[in-house]
Amino acid sequence: MAFHEVRFPTDISFGALGGPERRTQIVTLSNGYEERNTPWHHSRRRYDAGMGVRSSADLEDVIAFFEARAGQLHSFRWKDWSDFRSAKGQAPITPEDQEIAIGDGETVTFQLRKEYRSGAQSYARPIAKPVRATVRVAVAGNEMHEGIDWSLDDTTGEITFVAPPESDAPITAGFEFDVPVRFDTDTIQIAMSRFNAGEVPDVPVVEVRL
């Protein structure tokens, strides 16, 4: 298997249904209280690409994409239209959107990440598939320049500085990103009579760990 650095057609993923999934193990004790635990530190996203298929041309594009990935064999990029930016809402992306690390004067490589915060709790999501042309980086509030101060591996989401940021300096970034996914089926079944009547095919897609 391999990761294909190609994005699923965005006009089709725009209409897809899906979002994050968590796995929680719940044990109800004899006194009625519960013990809850999870084996997953990171959430996993699932989508139904079939919900975005609106025409026979869309259907042809999905089948071609599915065949080129050999079904579940090869993974690919997916644009989650509900969550693909470092900035909130329609705010412009800035190099200070997300704090990704604090400099220690030695480390030069840092993983992009996005923080989700509610109240006192937060979750830091690693970003492995940034969109190269959108990435901006700053150190202690000063924007750095790609190709001069830092470089990006857009296949892993790692930023590498030419020189290590100073100790205690906040390292921040702004970016758009894709989700690494694969098809969650080796079969796509379509009845054209029902498709023409408004029934959409079932095309499940699931996030993969990298």
Salt bridges, closest charged atoms under 4 A:
GLU5 OE1 - ARG77 NE 2.84
GLU5 OE2 - LYS129 NZ 2.54
GLU21 OE1 - ARG46 NE 2.97
GLU34 OE1 - ARG36 NH1 2.79
ASP83 OD1 - LYS114 NZ 2.59
ASP83 OD2 - ARG125 NH1 3.20
GLU115 OE2 - ARG117 NH2 3.25
GLU143 OE1 - ARG136 NH2 2.85
GLU146 OE2 - ARG132 NH1 2.77
ASP154 OD2 - ARG132 NE 3.35
ASP178 OD1 - ARG7 NH2 2.97
ASP178 OD2 - ARG77 NH1 3.03
ASP184 OD2 - ARG46 NH1 2.91
ASP184 OD1 - ARG182 NH1 3.09
GLU207 OE1 - ARG45 NH1 3.95
